[in-house]
Amino acid sequence: MGPTTVAQIVVGAPSPAVEPSVIEPKYQSLPFRPDVVVDGWSTGAITMRGVSQRGHLHRYNGAPRQDDFAAHCLPDGRVIVLVADGVSGASQSHLGASTATKQAAEWLHTQLGADLAETDWTALIKTTAWALTERAQSLFNLPAPDPVCAEEHLATTLVCAVIECNEPGLLYAYLVGVGDSSAWLLTGGRFIELLGAKPVSADGVSSSAVAGLPRVPTAVTPTVVEIAAGEVLIVGTDGIGDPLGSGEGGVGNLLRDVLTRPDPPSLIEFAHAVDFSRETFDDDRTLVAVWPRVPPPRPLSRRARHRQEPAPTLGLDRQR
């Protein structure tokens, strides 16, 4: 059997082919920063797939992957998803993205109560913002925490999702976010945006300016969404959101095909789809998808099967 070649999926005109380069020395060499991270698993109620990858531009110029994500099943069965996109103008924003996902995951793991509606989401965001300030103090050997330095070097977006299953085949998600990373519900073939629309100026043009952590919004209000069987919750950075747009183009068609098959894609199929090539869209990409799992019908017991079988007639009908 000869070698197997898997071609990159091309949507429209392709981006130039790029062999990933090593990370440049001007970026922090520790912790190590993989080009691609892939994760995925299932519980009794949920299937999750996630991938974070360097875009073509960073693969070419030696910058690290500035996106990051984390997904974790809590001991009570609820699932948390964190997605962050380091702001490109911040010199070490890849470290900011990783710090934000780690801190937010730790907060949710220790602070979530039984009723998600009672969660102090503002405390979650403030604690994560302060973790960035402390990380900057350590990274740059500052005498005291400096939020301005943290924003200059570690600024990042963040989306947090907490997903629970209250009945078979039906999920409920609480989502909060800072910055322009997004979440969608894929339902009936449509991508319904839940979080993260880019700011639009008075002349109707989307702005590329990002107000991320460590800045904290004046109000942090969760978006609550129900995910039924056949629907998919998607959380991603603008490396996905920008080419996806309204979901009616080629990238929407690709993701719709991969995410709405009878069974969720394998980890490799999912990562392959996210690694599509499309001209001018060369940013880092992170995408996490969550599906409800519908439990299979329970097999009938021997007694139940016996009750469903018709009683024998012993040939009495033939004797009449």
N, C-alpha and C positions, 0 to 999 in steps of 0.2 A: 504494500500500500504506500503510495507516494505522499508527499507533504500536503497538508490541508491549508489552503489559503482562504481567509475570510476577509473579503473586501469591505472597506468602510462604506456605510450607507451614504449615498449622495442625495441631497434634496435640492433640486434646481441646479444652479451653477456651483461647483465645488470650491472650497477653500484650497489654497496651495497645500500640497502634501508636505508634512513636516515630521522629521524624526525628533522625538523629545530630547532636548539638551539637558545637561546637568545643571543643577541650581547654581547661580552665580555666587561668588564668595561674599558679596556685599549684603546678602541676606543671611540671617542667623542660620548656621548649619545644624544647630540642635534646637528642638527635636527634629529628627529626620522627617522629610516631607515627601511622601510617595506621590508619583504622578497621578495615580488613580487609586481610589478606595472603593471597594464594593462590599455590600453587606445585604443580608436577607435571611428571613426565617419566618416560621409560622407558629402561632399558638392555636389553641382550640377555636378562637374567635376571629383571629386577624392574620393576614399574610402581609409581610412588608418586604419591599425591595428598595435599595438605596444605592446611589453611586455619586461620587464626587471626582471630577477629573480636571486636569489642566486644559485650558483652551489652546488653540493653535498658536495664538500670540505668545503666551507664556512658555509654551513648548519651544518656540523659536528663540525667544530672547533670554531664556534662562531664569525667568522669574518663577517663584514657587506658586503652587496652587493656593489661591487666596480664599477659596471656598472651604467649608468643612461642614460635616453633619454628624449627628449621633442619633441612634435609635435604641431604645431599651425597654424591656418588659419588666415592669415593677412587680414586686412580690405579690401584690393583690390582683395581678392580671391586666391592669391598665398599661397602656403603651405610651411612651413619650417620644416625640420626634423633635429634634432641634436642627435647624438649618441656618448657617451664617455665611455671609459674603463679605470678606474684608474689603474695605473701600480702597479703590485703586490708588488714590492719592496719598494714602498712609503708608509709610515706608516698610513697616513690619506688620501689615494688616493680616497676613496669614496667621500670625501668632494671636492677633486679636480675635479672629474667627474661632480658632481652637479654644482659646480661653473662654469665650462666650458660650460655646456649646457645652463645654465641660462644666462650667459654673452653673448654667441653667439646669443641666441634667442633675447635678448634685442637689440643687435647691428643690427641684420637683420631687426627687427621691425622698428627701427628708421632711418636706413641708406640706405636701399635699394631704388634705383631709378627705374624709369620706364623701363629702358633697363638693363637687368641683365648682358649683356656683358660689361657694363661700371662699374660694381661693383669693389670696391677696396678690393679684397679678402685678400691681405696681411694685410691691416688695420684691418680686421675682426680677423685674427689670432693673430696679435700683441696685439690688445685690450684684447682679451681673455687671452693671456699669462700674460699680466700685471694684470688682475683681479686675477689670481692665486697668483701672488706675493703679491698683497695687502691682499688677504685672508690669506696667511701665516703670514704676518705681524700682522694681527689682532688676528689670532688663537694662535700665540706663543708670543704675546706681545713684538714684536721686536721694537727697536727704529727707524728702517728705513726699507724700502722694501729690501728684500734679495732674489734674484732669485735662488741662490744656495739652500737656505732653502726651497723655494717653490718646487724646483725639487726633493729634498730629501723626502719631505713629501706629496706633492700634485700632483705629475706628473700624466698625463692622456693623452690618445689618444682623438681624436675628429674627427668626420665626420659631415660636414654641407651640407645639400641638400636644394635647393630652387626649387620648382616645380610650373610651370605655365601651364595653358591650353589656347592655342591660337585658337584651333578649336575643335569641339565636338569629344570626344573619343581619343584625341591625346594630350599627355603631353610632356613638355620639362623640363629637370632637369639640374641644374648646381650643381656640387659636388666638394667640396674641403676637404682635410683631412690631419691630422698630426698623425703619428703613424700607427699601424697595424690593426686598425678597418677597415672594408671593406664595399663595395657596389657592388651589382651585378644587372644585368638585366636578369630576367628569361624569355627567349624567345624560342619558339619552343622546349621546354623541356630541354634547356641547360642553365646553370648558367654562364653568361659571367661576369667575374670580371672586375669592373670599377675602383676600388680604393683599396689600402691597402694590396697588396701582401707582405708577410713577406720577410725580406732581406735574400738573399741566399749567402752563403760563396763560396769561390773558389772551394771547393770540392763538391758543389751542395747540401749542407745540409742547411735547413732553420734555421735561427737564432731565438732564443727566446728573444734577446735583443730588447728593444723598445725605440725609441727616440721620446718621446711625448712632449706635452706642459709642462712647459713653454718654452722649446726650440722652436724656430721659424725657419722653413725652409728658405733657401736663396731665393727660388722662390715658389710662391703659384699660381699654374695655375689650373683653373677649368677644370673638365671633363664635357662635355656636352653630354647628351644622350636624345634620343627620345623614349617615351614609348607609344606604340600603343595599341589599344584594343587587349586583349588576352595576353598582356605582363605585367610583374610585376617588379617594382623597389624595391630592397631589400637592407636595410642598417643594418649592424650588427657588433657585436664585435667578437673577435676570439673564444669566447665560442661557437659561431655558425660556424665561418669560418673554424676552425680546424677540427671538425667532418664532416663538409660538404665536404671539400677537393675540388675535381674536380666536385662534384655533381653527380658522377656515382655510389655511394654506397648507403647504406641503409638510411642514413640521407637525401641525395638528393632525394631519392624516396619518403620519407615521406613528405618533404617540397613540392616537385613537386605535389604530390597528393592533399595536403591541399590548396596550393596556386593557382592551375590552374583549380579548379572546376568552373562550370558556374557562381556561385555567390561566393563572398569572404566569408571566414569562419566567424562565430560569434566570439565575443571577447573571450569567453570561449574555443571554439574549437581552436582558434589560440594559446592561452596560453597553452592549453593541449599539442599541438604538439611541442611547443618549450621546454616543460618540459620533453622531451623524456629521457629515461635512456639508456646510452651506456657505456660500460666498458672503464675506463681510461679518459673519457671526463667529468670532474667534475668541470669545470670552470664556473664562472657566465656567463649568456647568455642574450643578448639583441638583439631583432630583430624587425625591423619596415618594414612593407610592404605597398606599395602604388599601387593602381590599377586605371587606367582611367575608368571613368563612361561613358557609351554610353547612351545618352539620348534616351528615348523611342520615337517612331514616333509620331508626333502630330496628333491627331484625325482630320479627315476631317470636314470642316464646312458643314452645311446643303446645302449651295449653291454648294460647290465642289462635294458633294455626288450626288446632283441632276444632275450635268453636266456629271458624270460618268455613270449614269443609262441610259440604252438604251431607246430611245423614243418609246412610244407605237405605234403599227401599226394600231390600230382600226379595225383589222380584214380585211384590204384591200387585204392582200395576199390571204385570203380565197375566196374573191369575184372574183378574176381573173380566 
